Amino acid sequence: MPLIMMTGYPSSGKSTRALELKRLFEAKLSEPEHQHRRLTVQIIDDAYLGVTHDAYAKPSAEKIARGALLSAVERLVSRETIVIADTPNYIKGLRYQLYCVSREVSTTQCVVHCAISVDAARRINQARADGYSDALFEELVMRYEEPNPAAKWDSPLFTVIQHDPADQLPFDAIWDALVEQRAPPPNFATAMKPVSETNYLFELDKMTLDIINALLESQKSGVPMSEVVVPGTKDKVRMPGRNLTLSELRRYRMQFTKLNRQVPLKIDKIPSLFVNYLNINL
C-alpha cells in the first residue's frame, strides 16, 4: 500500500508530522467502514535504520544509509502496510528512487513537505540536545532540493507550515490520494506511448552512455577532480575521491536504464536524473 515521503530542512518537524500522520491513519482505519482494509502503518526513520546524524557528514556513510532506506522500503511496502519514510529525503534523486520502488509494486505514493524558514529551523536545531552540529546543519540546508509538484516523483505534493498549530495536515486529501485512488501499473506510461518507445529507449541509452564516456574521459588527465561536468545537464557528478572503473559505471548505467524502461521519463530530464542517481550511489 501507500508510500509517504517526508521531506524538509533539518529540524523542520518531519518526525512530528510523521507521528501525526500515523495517528490519523490508525484512527481512520479503526472506523467500522474501514476495518476491512486490515492495514498497518509503519514509520521508517533513522532510528529504525540504525543511522546516526554523523552518517550525513560522509558520502560513503550516507550511501550506506540510503541503501538501508531503499532496502527497508522495498521490504515493507505491500498491500498490508502504509509506509512513512521519515528520513531526510532531501535529494530529488533519492525521492525518485523511492518513487520507482512504489511504482514497481503498483502502489500509490506522495510527498509531504514540512516548510519552514532556515532561521527558524536553525534555532530549533540549536536548542535540541540531539540536533545536528552547526556545520552539518548548514551543509544539509545547502544540499536540500525542494520538491517540485511538476515532477511525478514529487507528486502529489502536500506542503504544511511546520510548528504552526493553525496549519493542519490535509489528511483527507492525503487519504484520498493514497488509499482511495488506484495506483497506475508499472508499465502504464510505456503502454500509453507505444509509438515513441523506440526513440525513448534510444535516447535513454545514448544519454547515459554519453555521461559515462565523459566521466571516463575526465579521468585521463590524471588530475583529481571533485566534480565533473557532463553533457545534457547543469548538474555535476560528485567524484568519490578515486578513479571510477568502466565496469562500475556500466553497472550503474544498467541499473538506471532498467528502472526507467518501466517508468519512462521526459527525455530532457534523463541526464539530470542519471547524474543524481550516480551521486547517490558513488
C-alpha positions in Angstrom: 0.0 0.0 0.0 1.0 3.7 0.0 4.4 5.2 0.5 4.7 8.6 2.1 8.0 10.5 1.8 8.6 13.2 4.4 10.9 16.0 3.3 12.1 19.3 4.7 15.1 21.1 6.3 16.7 19.5 9.3 14.6 20.2 12.4 11.6 21.2 10.2 9.3 18.9 12.2 9.2 15.9 9.8 9.1 13.4 12.7 6.3 15.3 14.4 4.2 15.3 11.3 5.1 11.6 10.6 3.8 10.6 14.0 0.7 12.8 13.5 0.1 11.1 10.2 0.5 7.6 11.8 -2.1 8.5 14.5 -4.6 9.9 11.9 -4.3 6.8 9.7 -4.7 4.4 12.6 -7.7 6.4 13.8 -9.3 6.3 10.3 -8.6 2.6 9.9 -10.2 1.8 13.2 -13.5 3.2 12.0 -16.1 0.5 11.2 -16.3 1.3 7.5 -12.5 0.9 7.1 -11.7 -2.0 9.3 -12.0 -4.4 6.4 -8.8 -2.8 4.9 -6.6 -4.5 7.5 -3.8 -2.1 7.0 -0.9 -1.3 9.4 1.2 1.9 9.5 5.0 1.7 9.7 7.4 4.6 10.2 10.9 4.2 8.8 13.2 6.7 10.4 16.9 6.9 11.1 16.4 5.2 14.5 14.7 2.3 12.8 17.6 2.0 10.3 20.3 2.4 13.0 21.6 5.6 11.3 23.1 8.5 13.2 23.5 12.1 12.2 27.1 11.5 11.5 26.2 9.4 8.5 25.2 12.5 6.6 28.6 14.1 7.1 30.5 11.5 5.0 29.4 10.4 1.4 30.4 6.8 2.0 28.3 6.5 5.2 25.4 8.4 3.6 25.4 6.0 0.7 25.1 3.1 3.1 22.2 4.9 4.9 20.3 5.5 1.7 20.8 1.9 0.7 19.4 0.8 4.0 16.4 3.1 3.5 15.7 1.7 0.0 16.0 -1.9 1.2 13.6 -1.2 4.1 11.0 0.4 1.8 11.3 -2.4 -0.7 10.8 -4.9 2.1 7.9 -3.2 3.8 5.8 -1.6 1.0 3.0 -4.1 0.4 -0.8 -4.4 0.2 -1.0 -4.5 4.0 1.3 -1.7 5.1 1.3 2.1 4.8 5.0 3.1 4.9 6.0 6.6 6.1 9.7 7.3 5.2 10.7 9.8 7.9 14.2 10.3 6.8 15.8 13.5 5.3 14.9 12.7 1.7 16.4 16.0 0.7 17.8 15.0 -2.7 15.4 14.6 -5.6 17.4 11.6 -6.9 16.6 9.7 -3.7 12.9 10.6 -3.9 12.9 9.5 -7.5 14.3 6.1 -6.5 11.7 5.7 -3.8 9.0 6.7 -6.3 10.3 3.9 -8.6 10.0 1.4 -5.8 6.4 2.3 -5.3 5.7 2.0 -9.0 7.3 -1.4 -9.2 4.9 -2.8 -6.6 1.9 -0.9 -8.1 1.2 1.2 -5.1 0.4 4.9 -4.6 2.8 7.5 -3.1 3.0 11.1 -2.1 5.4 13.7 -0.7 4.7 15.7 2.5 6.9 18.8 2.6 7.4 20.4 6.0 8.1 24.0 5.1 10.0 26.2 7.5 12.4 29.1 7.2 16.1 28.3 7.5 16.4 30.7 10.5 13.6 29.0 12.4 14.9 25.5 11.6 18.4 26.6 12.8 17.1 27.9 16.1 15.1 24.7 16.8 18.2 22.6 15.8 20.5 24.5 18.2 18.0 24.1 21.1 17.8 20.4 20.7 20.0 18.1 22.7 20.0 15.6 19.7 20.3 18.2 17.0 22.8 18.2 14.1 26.1 20.0 14.6 26.0 23.6 13.3 28.4 22.8 10.4 26.3 19.7 9.3 23.1 21.6 9.6 24.3 24.3 7.2 25.6 21.7 4.9 22.3 19.8 4.7 20.4 23.1 4.1 22.7 23.9 1.3 22.2 20.4 -0.3 18.4 20.5 0.1 16.4 20.2 -3.2 12.9 21.4 -2.6 10.2 19.2 -4.0 8.6 20.2 -7.3 4.9 19.3 -7.8 5.5 19.2 -11.6 7.8 16.2 -11.2 6.0 12.9 -11.0 8.2 11.6 -8.2 7.3 14.7 -6.1 3.6 14.4 -6.8 1.1 14.5 -5.3 2.8 17.1 -3.0 1.3 18.3 0.3 3.0 21.2 2.0 2.4 22.1 5.6 3.9 25.0 7.5 5.7 23.4 10.4 5.3 24.5 14.0 2.2 26.4 13.2 -0.7 24.9 15.2 -3.2 26.6 12.8 -1.8 24.8 9.8 -3.2 21.3 9.9 -2.2 18.3 7.8 -4.5 18.0 4.8 -5.2 14.4 5.9 -8.5 13.9 4.0 -6.7 14.8 0.7 -3.7 12.6 1.6 -6.1 9.7 2.4 -7.9 10.2 -0.9 -4.7 10.3 -2.9 -3.2 7.2 -1.3 -6.0 4.9 -0.2 -9.0 5.7 -2.4 -7.1 6.2 -5.6 -5.9 3.2 -7.7 -2.1 3.1 -8.4 -1.0 3.1 -12.0 0.7 -0.1 -13.1 4.5 -0.1 -13.5 4.4 0.0 -17.3 1.4 2.4 -17.7 3.4 5.2 -19.3 5.0 2.8 -21.8 1.7 1.3 -22.7 0.2 4.7 -23.5 3.1 5.7 -25.8 4.0 2.7 -28.0 4.9 5.0 -30.9 7.6 6.8 -29.0 9.0 3.7 -27.3 11.9 3.1 -29.7 13.0 6.7 -29.7 12.8 6.9 -25.9 14.9 3.8 -25.4 17.4 5.1 -27.9 17.7 8.4 -26.1 17.9 6.7 -22.7 20.8 4.5 -23.8 22.6 7.3 -25.7 22.4 10.0 -23.0 23.5 7.7 -20.2 26.4 6.4 -22.4 27.5 10.0 -23.2 27.7 10.7 -19.4 29.7 7.5 -18.8 32.1 8.4 -21.6 32.5 11.9 -20.3 33.4 10.6 -16.8 36.0 8.2 -18.2 37.5 10.9 -20.5 37.8 13.3 -17.5 40.0 10.8 -15.7 42.5 10.6 -18.5 44.2 13.8 -17.4 45.3 12.2 -14.2 44.3 15.4 -12.3 41.9 14.6 -9.3 38.6 16.3 -9.6 35.8 16.7 -7.0 33.1 17.3 -9.6 32.8 16.6 -13.3 30.7 18.4 -15.9 28.8 16.1 -18.2 26.7 16.6 -21.3 22.9 17.3 -21.2 22.7 18.9 -17.7 24.0 21.6 -15.4 24.2 19.1 -12.6 27.7 17.8 -11.9 28.8 14.3 -10.9 30.5 14.3 -7.5 33.6 12.2 -7.7 34.2 9.8 -4.8 37.9 10.6 -4.4 39.1 7.8 -6.6 39.0 6.8 -10.3 35.8 5.1 -11.5 36.2 1.9 -13.4 34.4 1.1 -16.7 32.7 -2.0 -15.2 31.4 0.1 -12.2 29.9 2.8 -14.4 28.4 0.2 -16.7 26.7 -1.5 -13.7 25.1 1.8 -12.5 24.1 2.6 -16.1 22.4 -0.8 -16.5 20.6 -0.4 -13.1 19.3 3.1 -14.1 18.2 2.1 -17.5 16.4 -1.0 -16.2 14.5 1.2 -13.8 13.5 3.6 -16.4 12.5 1.3 -19.1 9.4 0.5 -16.9 8.8 4.1 -15.9 9.6 6.4 -18.8 11.0 9.9 -18.1 10.8 13.1 -20.1 13.8 12.8 -22.4 15.3 16.2 -21.4 15.3 15.1 -17.7 17.3 11.9 -18.3 20.8 13.4 -17.9 20.0 15.2 -14.7 18.3 12.2 -13.1 21.2 9.9 -14.1 23.7 12.3 -12.5 21.6 12.3 -9.4 21.5 8.5 -9.4 25.3 8.4 -9.7 25.7 10.9 -6.9 23.6 8.8 -4.6 25.4 5.6 -5.4 29.0 6.5 -5.9 
